[in-house]
């Protein structure tokens, strides 16, 4: 991609001159769909984001919610869809690394990961190749950094054949005194880059994620995929923890999309400030890099910190102890201008807020999806049960989660394979239940109702462990928004998920949008991945498996007119039907389930 003619005209008018090469590339990335949410931002106001326990709402690197007066959790979610198609191992691995660093930015220590994965037909060799590579990438990176992967989902659907989805969430733990935000505070403070040396990998990753996948993407777009080093990430995690312990960090941001240019400009813009940066001071691993390459490289395992001048030497000393590179690259200014030089020559000089917030929003047409026709297939019940139980979507995912170290850090009280995982938060004497996933069959059949069902499903997963929902983060995946039918279906999942979370009284404290998940095979099903957490007074919960003789209870209203829309049965046998009716008061249902589960008679 390159800066569009319309955007170039706006930038030129704002600057009063033609942009430099570095400025044009920076605006191209920061104004991309991936960074600026130009097509989705007008819809996201549907979500309820506030609540009495919300400390940091959406807009930072991660949301933060209070468990009690002193103990906070940070939550974030990210997609790495296009990179995982081009290079499933590195694409998925660096997706894990990126969301973990978002948690570090808040002064939190990562304690859990979730992964929600979506692939094409399992019978196709290419789908299995992507599936195996993605799982290997997640397990390798997560296991090496010592963060347990405790929950998630795996789904197969024909329409992911040309564009799989890899949605990864992370939960971290911090407290009130250690909280850091990605908002620069004080002019005169120094900007430090800590972590791996900068190379040329991942150039233009934000732009790459903002367009449809081409037929030759697996070869032509490989340079846009970052390469991760989990052992460096582990050192960075511990280094960050040490810096936070000594109260040396004023504000922080991880280097992800658009690299140093994205992280440092957003950091100062959030604080209404500016920056003066010398790009040649960045520690590099490749010779001959120019200013634009240094600015936009998406090399992994790097953080930018705002540091008081008197603490710079101590930060450098700690970074060296953890074998992390450390460069003093500039300082925070009070003029609101983002100014970068390379070997003393100005390459970027633009208003920081305009870089981050100036992209015009897209006013797109949408077409609401038509209700499905009623075309129920005839079937033999015994054969249908066998077909559904044996389908890849229904089968055990043990092969996946057994590759993940889900017990490292010794917090996992309820393991993967259950409705929800439970972590022991001993600092607050609470159990933290975690559920994650979505069902593309549901949202393909009925975007709005299917997304509502995703919200209710995750909440009832928590309730089935006796937990009360606390907060959620979402990853909204859609196709090309310039197609009215596709945008209409995407709008449906946004509205449906927002309504479900509001009905359950769960604030959505962070999220991610991934559009242009479209290929020569067509658009993906609109997919609203949700990671939801809940709390309970203990670490224990009844298991999912039957434990012996007893009475089975069904909680909820009886169904007078059953429907099969979105079911695995129709996915296997063909046909269509309306989507099942959902509870009118899902919050009351969730509360009732949690109350019943907590009764001592439930085993």
C-alpha positions, 0 to 999 in steps of 0.5 A: 500500500501507499498513502492514498491520493485523498489522504496525501492531499489532507496531509499536504494541506495540514503540513503546508508542504509535501510530506517527506518519505518518512512522513508519508510512510508514517501517515500511511501506517498510522492512518491505516484501517489496522491502526485508525479503525476508520471503518469501525470506529463509528460503530464502536460507541455501541459498547458499554465500557464503564463500570464501578470496577473499571480503572482504565477503559478502552484507549490504552494498550490494555484495559484495567479492572479492579479485583479489590482496592489494591489488586488490579488485572489488565486485559488485552486482545489482538489479532494476527490474522494476515501474518498467520496466513503468510507464515503460520508459526511466526505469525501466531508466535509474534501475536502472542508476544505483542499482546503480552507487551501490551500488558507490560505497558500497564505495569502488569505481569502477564499471568494467562493467555487465551487463543481463539483460532479459526481455519478452513475445512479441516479435510483440506491439507492447507487448512491443517498446515495452517492449523498445525503451524499456528498451534506450534507457534503459540505453544513455542512462544507462550511456553518459552516466556512462561505464561500459561495458555488456559482457555480458547477455542478452535473452529473450522469453517469453509470461509476461512480457507483463504484467511484464517484468524488468530485472536490472542488475549492476555491477562496480567496482574498489577496493583494500584501503586504499580499502574502505568499508562501509555500516556506521556506525562512531563516535558523534559523526560527522556524517551528510552527504547529497551529491548531487542535491536532493530532490524528490517523485519515486519516493515509495513505490517500495519498497512499489510493488515489493512488490505485483502490477502492477495493470491500470492500473499504467502510469498510476496508479503513474507517480509511484512511478517515479524520474527519473534524471539521468546527468550528475549521476550522473557527477559523483557518481561522480567526487566519490565517487572524490575523497572516497575518495582523500582518506580522508574517508568513514568509511561510506557508503550510496546512497539507493535504496528508501525514500530517506533513511529507508532508507539512513540507518537501515540505515547506523547499524543495521548498526553497532549505533548510532543517528542524530539527523537534522533533515529540514528541513536536507536540500537540496530542489528542491521547495517545501513538502515535509513530513517524510515526503516528505523522508524517503521520497523516492527522488530519484536520484543521492544518497549519505549519508556518515558523516564525521568532524566535522573533515572536514565542511568539506572534504567540502562543498568537494569536493562544491561543486567537482563541483556536488553539493549537500551537507547536514549532516543529523545525526549518529551516536549511541550509543543505537541510536535512529533519531530524525528531526525536522522543523523541530524537531518529532520525526516518527520515534523508533524502534529502528534495528535494529527498523526494519531487522530487526524485520519478521517472516518469512512462513511460506508453503506451497509446492507442488513442481512436477509433472514435465512430460509427455512430448509430443514433436512431430514435425518436419522437421529442416531446417525445425526448424533454420530455425525455431529459428535465426530465433527472437528468443531465438536471433537475434543481439542485436547491435541491443541491445549496439551501442547500449551504449558497451562500450569506454569506460574502455579495459578491454574486451578481449573485447566483447559478443556472445561467451560472456563479456566480458573486462576488462583489470585491469592493476592486478592483471595479470589478465583479468576475464571476465564472464557474465550471464543466465538462460533462462526456458524452462529454469526454466519447464520445470524450476525446479530443474534449469533453475536448475542449468543457469543456474549451469553455463551462466554458469560454462562461458561463463567457462571458454570464455574460459579463465577460472576462476570467482571469484564471482557475484551473483544476482537471483531473480525470482518471482511472487506468493509467497502462491500455493503453486504459484508459491512452490514454483517459486521455491523450486526456482530458489533451491535449484537455483542454490545447488546449482550454484554450490556444485558449481562452488565459486563463492561468491554474494557478493550478490544481490537478490530480486524477488517479486510479479512477477504481473499480470492476465496471470499470474505470470512464469516463475521467473527466476534471473539470474546475473552471474558473474566469473572470472579468468585470467592474460591479457586474451586469449581465443580468439573464439567465431567459427570462424577457419578449418580445424581440428578441432571438439572436444566436451567432456563426456559423450556423451548416451545419452538426449537430452531437449528440455525447456526447449528453444527448439525446444519453445517454437516448436513446442509440446509438452513433455519432461523436462529434459536430464540435467546433469553430475554434476560440473560443477566438473570440467567447467568446469575441463577446458574452461578448461584446453583453451581455454588450450592454444595449439592452440585458435584 
